[in-house]
């Protein structure tokens, strides 16, 4: 069996990391799995790039900018929400790519930002090969948004999009949803939701109602992400030895969706713990925010080295994820695999991972006050070895590469038989 996983990025986003982990897990299970991306950043021989020449690299930038320009114009020349939506109106043609031709299974992942157009996805579904589409956010089931922010217009026709400056009945969200409907409804795509929450959304979307939809989580390398020597990890990252450390991270830490402001407010409510608790955060930020926290904060910047990433978790006592919209975050999975309990809000797939007071703390209400209560609870149990082991055991039982790859193998076989 030859499986081709298709993703815009190789490793820069959570979705790309999950796709690449799956590729290696499939190969470990005897599958000939390869990955086709636009942005390749490593020398991995199993990963190929569509932008493999100067001309194609220029075209890649053009396709990306053309889509953003379309959104910019539709948004009345406002940059607000410019990267919260996608149209897939431009992109590469990959039908003649040798990897596409030889594959038995086409497995789509996150393909936005000028990589694959809606037209190209339509053509892929007509090759006579099973198409699997793992949904890493809501975009495959909505008009243009990656997360609907509570809007349910995608259940019918979209329009009056809250992401646009001047929404209208037949605005850009309506137009793109109708374009998707022309092929997705009857394309026979096998949709995979990483979380049970997203599966439920897909089952009622006007795009995917009646399609095959299942739930398979992202995999994680539990041999790499494992508990380790906290003291040595802190030495490697130049972090204090005599403090309890709260960890927060995101690719773009200042992204409003990641809820950083809630964490900042929560740390101010925890100021009485300033002699014993400090904050560590990683990710890109637009300005220096270390002084905004109510506790002393350490900025690690963007971490791409996998070994340093593991040390980051091993150095922590608690991982905080105050996100307002999420699917099935890799960082929770990574922290738990390292035996680190987590605190987050009851949104998206987070409650499927953080089991309240068993593997961490779930704050039902999205408030800094509830987040602070959760942090206090976890810190009080952070030295409980059983509590930490429960986190790792949960990941081993649900998200190990072997377990996830096995479920995909079953899906691939079913898709081929059908």
GUMARTI-966117 format. One record per residue (C-alpha): residue number from 1; residue in one letter; x, y, z. Coordinates in steps of 0.1 Angstrom, whole numbers, m for minus. Example, Ala and Ser with C-alpha at 12.3 -4.5 7.8 and 13.67 -1.06 7.14 Angstrom:
<recs>
 pos code  east north    up
   1    A   123   m45    78
   2    S   137   m11    71
</recs>
This chain:
<recs>
 pos code  east north    up
   1    X     0     0     0
   2    X    13    34   m10
   3    X     0    64    10
   4    X     7   100     1
   5    X     1   126    29
   6    X    m4   161    16
   7    X     2   192    37
   8    X    11   228    32
   9    X    40   227    57
  10    X    64   200    67
  11    X    68   209   103
  12    X    60   246   111
  13    X    24   241   124
  14    X     7   216   147
  15    X   m12   201   118
  16    X    21   196    99
  17    X    38   180   129
  18    X     9   156   133
  19    X     9   147    96
  20    X    46   140    96
  21    X    44   119   128
  22    X    17    99   112
  23    X    38    93    81
  24    X    67    79   101
  25    X    43    58   122
  26    X    28    43    90
  27    X    63    34    77
  28    X    71    18   110
  29    X    40    m4   105
  30    X    51   m15    70
  31    X    33    11    49
  32    X    50    29    20
  33    X    41    64    32
  34    X    55    97    18
  35    X    47   133    23
  36    X    41   160    m3
  37    X    44   196    10
  38    X    49   231    m3
  39    X    73   243    24
  40    X   100   217    31
  41    X   125   226    58
  42    X   144   194    65
  43    X   164   168    46
  44    X   139   140    53
  45    X   140   118    22
  46    X   104   108    27
  47    X    92   144    22
  48    X    91   161   m12
  49    X    83   197   m20
  50    X    61   211   m49
  51    X    82   243   m47
  52    X   114   226   m59
  53    X   126   252   m84
  54    X   131   289   m85
  55    X   100   294  m107
  56    X    78   273   m84
  57    X    90   291   m53
  58    X    80   324   m70
  59    X    47   309   m80
  60    X    42   297   m44
  61    X    45   332   m31
  62    X    23   345   m58
  63    X    m5   320   m49
  64    X    m2   328   m13
  65    X    m4   366   m19
  66    X   m32   363   m44
  67    X   m54   346   m19
  68    X   m46   370     9
  69    X   m53   399   m15
  70    X   m87   384   m23
  71    X   m95   383    14
  72    X   m81   418    20
  73    X  m103   433    m7
  74    X  m134   414     5
  75    X  m127   426    40
  76    X  m128   462    28
  77    X   m90   466    29
  78    X   m88   457    66
  79    X   m61   434    80
  80    X   m84   422   108
  81    X   m89   384   106
  82    X   m67   383    75
  83    X   m52   349    86
  84    X   m83   336   103
  85    X   m99   327    70
  86    X   m89   310    38
  87    X  m105   307     3
  88    X   m83   281   m15
  89    X   m89   301   m47
  90    X   m53   296   m59
  91    X   m27   269   m56
  92    X    m4   243   m71
  93    X   m15   216   m96
  94    X    m2   183   m83
  95    X   m21   158  m105
  96    X    10   150  m126
  97    X    33   147   m96
  98    X    49   112   m96
  99    X    40   107   m59
 100    X     3   114   m67
 101    X     3    91   m97
 102    X    18    61   m78
 103    X    m2    65   m46
 104    X   m30    41   m37
 105    X   m43    65   m11
 106    X   m45   103   m12
 107    X   m45   116    24
 108    X   m51   154    27
 109    X   m42   173    58
 110    X   m40   211    63
 111    X   m36   224    27
 112    X   m44   262    29
 113    X   m25   294    23
 114    X   m21   290   m14
 115    X   m11   254   m16
 116    X   m41   235   m29
 117    X   m71   252   m45
 118    X  m107   240   m42
 119    X  m105   232   m79
 120    X   m74   210   m74
 121    X   m90   191   m45
 122    X  m120   184   m67
 123    X   m97   170   m94
 124    X   m79   148   m68
 125    X  m113   132   m58
 126    X  m119   123   m95
 127    X   m87   103   m99
 128    X  m104    71   m89
 129    X   m84    68   m57
 130    X   m97    69   m21
 131    X   m93   104    m6
 132    X   m89   107    31
 133    X   m91   142    46
 134    X   m79   147    82
 135    X   m95   179    95
 136    X   m71   198   117
 137    X   m96   227   121
 138    X  m131   236   109
 139    X  m121   249    74
 140    X  m131   217    54
 141    X  m167   221    68
 142    X  m172   259    67
 143    X  m171   286    40
 144    X  m139   304    48
 145    X  m132   303    86
 146    X  m108   279   104
 147    X  m129   283   136
 148    X  m164   295   136
 149    X  m163   314   169
 150    X  m198   301   177
 151    X  m213   311   144
 152    X  m234   283   129
 153    X  m242   297    95
 154    X  m220   270    79
 155    X  m247   246    88
 156    X  m267   260    59
 157    X  m252   285    35
 158    X  m228   308    53
 159    X  m231   345    45
 160    X  m231   375    70
 161    X  m197   362    80
 162    X  m185   377   114
 163    X  m149   376   102
 164    X  m156   402    75
 165    X  m158   440    80
 166    X  m190   444    60
 167    X  m208   410    59
 168    X  m236   404    35
 169    X  m260   377    25
 170    X  m238   365    m4
 171    X  m204   377     9
 172    X  m171   358     4
 173    X  m180   331    29
 174    X  m213   323    10
 175    X  m195   322   m23
 176    X  m167   298   m11
 177    X  m192   275     6
 178    X  m212   272   m26
 179    X  m180   264   m45
 180    X  m171   237   m20
 181    X  m207   223   m21
 182    X  m204   216   m59
 183    X  m180   187   m53
 184    X  m176   179   m16
 185    X  m212   168   m10
 186    X  m209   139   m35
 187    X  m171   134   m37
 188    X  m170   103   m15
 189    X  m142   118     7
 190    X  m135    99    39
 191    X  m133   127    66
 192    X  m113   122    97
 193    X  m118   145   127
 194    X   m89   147   152
 195    X  m113   152   180
 196    X  m148   140   189
 197    X  m159   177   191
 198    X  m149   183   155
 199    X  m165   151   143
 200    X  m198   163   158
 201    X  m195   196   140
 202    X  m188   178   107
 203    X  m218   156   111
 204    X  m242   186   110
 205    X  m223   208    85
 206    X  m242   214    52
 207    X  m209   203    34
 208    X  m203   169    50
 209    X  m237   157    63
 210    X  m241   122    49
 211    X  m204   117    42
 212    X  m182    91    59
 213    X  m168   108    91
 214    X  m148    92   118
 215    X  m126   103   147
 216    X   m89    94   149
 217    X   m66   115   171
 218    X   m32   128   162
 219    X    m2   105   171
 220    X    28   113   193
 221    X    62    97   196
 222    X    60    85   232
 223    X    96    74   231
 224    X   108   109   225
 225    X    82   127   246
 226    X    88   111   280
 227    X    94   121   316
 228    X   130   131   324
 229    X   154   148   348
 230    X   138   181   357
 231    X   170   195   371
 232    X   190   187   339
 233    X   162   201   317
 234    X   163   234   336
 235    X   200   236   334
 236    X   198   232   296
 237    X   172   260   293
 238    X   188   282   319
 239    X   157   281   341
 240    X   156   284   379
 241    X   158   252   400
 242    X   140   264   431
 243    X   107   275   415
 244    X    76   258   403
 245    X    72   266   366
 246    X    40   273   346
 247    X    45   266   309
 248    X    26   283   281
 249    X    33   279   243
 250    X    20   285   208
 251    X    35   290   174
 252    X    24   326   176
 253    X    19   332   213
 254    X     3   366   208
 255    X   m25   351   185
 256    X   m58   362   202
 257    X   m72   327   197
 258    X   m45   313   221
 259    X   m59   333   250
 260    X   m26   347   263
 261    X   m45   376   279
 262    X   m64   352   302
 263    X   m31   337   314
 264    X   m16   372   320
 265    X   m47   381   341
 266    X   m45   348   360
 267    X    m9   353   369
 268    X   m18   386   384
 269    X   m44   368   405
 270    X   m16   345   416
 271    X     7   372   427
 272    X     8   359   462
 273    X    28   329   449
 274    X    55   351   433
 275    X    82   338   457
 276    X    77   302   445
 277    X    61   302   411
 278    X    73   316   377
 279    X    61   315   341
 280    X    79   301   310
 281    X    65   307   276
 282    X    76   298   241
 283    X    65   310   206
 284    X    66   342   185
 285    X    54   374   201
 286    X    51   409   186
 287    X    65   427   216
 288    X    81   420   249
 289    X    54   407   272
 290    X    75   394   301
 291    X    66   424   323
 292    X    29   419   317
 293    X    27   388   338
 294    X    19   389   375
 295    X    48   364   381
 296    X    83   366   369
 297    X    84   353   333
 298    X   110   336   311
 299    X   108   339   273
 300    X   122   309   253
 301    X   113   322   219
 302    X   103   298   191
 303    X   117   264   197
 304    X   121   241   167
 305    X   147   217   181
 306    X   128   185   192
 307    X   152   177   220
 308    X   149   212   235
 309    X   112   210   232
 310    X   111   178   253
 311    X   134   195   279
 312    X   109   224   280
 313    X    81   201   291
 314    X   104   181   315
 315    X   114   214   331
 316    X    77   224   338
 317    X    54   216   367
 318    X    22   226   349
 319    X    12   233   313
 320    X   m14   261   307
 321    X   m35   262   275
 322    X   m60   292   278
 323    X   m70   288   241
 324    X  m105   301   231
 325    X  m107   278   200
 326    X   m88   245   195
 327    X   m92   211   179
 328    X   m68   186   195
 329    X   m37   205   206
 330    X    m4   187   201
 331    X    11   206   231
 332    X   m13   191   256
 333    X    m5   156   243
 334    X    33   164   244
 335    X    31   178   280
 336    X    10   148   292
 337    X    34   123   276
 338    X    62   139   297
 339    X    40   135   328
 340    X    30   172   330
 341    X    m6   179   341
 342    X   m25   206   322
 343    X   m50   234   327
 344    X   m74   246   300
 345    X  m108   258   291
 346    X  m138   235   282
 347    X  m136   242   245
 348    X  m131   221   213
 349    X  m112   188   219
 350    X   m95   200   251
 351    X  m119   182   275
 352    X  m112   150   257
 353    X   m76   152   267
 354    X   m76   169   301
 355    X   m98   148   323
 356    X  m109   171   351
 357    X   m90   165   383
 358    X   m75   132   369
 359    X   m50   145   343
 360    X   m53   182   350
 361    X   m80   208   355
 362    X  m108   220   331
 363    X  m122   255   336
 364    X  m158   254   325
 365    X  m161   292   323
 366    X  m136   311   301
 367    X  m123   335   328
 368    X   m90   344   343
 369    X  m104   336   378
 370    X  m113   300   368
 371    X   m79   296   352
 372    X   m62   307   384
 373    X   m82   282   404
 374    X   m71   255   381
 375    X   m35   265   383
 376    X   m36   264   421
 377    X   m52   230   420
 378    X   m25   215   397
 379    X     4   231   415
 380    X    m8   216   448
 381    X    m6   181   431
 382    X    24   187   409
 383    X    47   165   431
 384    X    21   137   431
 385    X    39   109   412
 386    X     6    90   406
 387    X   m10   122   391
 388    X    19   126   367
 389    X    19    89   358
 390    X   m18    91   350
 391    X   m11   117   324
 392    X    15    96   307
 393    X    m6    65   308
 394    X   m35    83   292
 395    X   m13    93   263
 396    X     1    58   259
 397    X   m34    44   258
 398    X   m49    69   234
 399    X   m23    88   213
 400    X     7    65   208
 401    X    20    63   172
 402    X    13    26   170
 403    X   m23    29   182
 404    X   m31    58   158
 405    X   m14    42   128
 406    X   m33    10   134
 407    X   m66    29   132
 408    X   m56    46   100
 409    X   m46    13    85
 410    X   m81     0    91
 411    X   m95    31    75
 412    X   m73    28    44
 413    X   m83    m8    40
 414    X  m120     0    42
 415    X  m116    29    18
 416    X   m98     8    m8
 417    X  m125   m20    m5
 418    X  m152     5   m10
</recs>
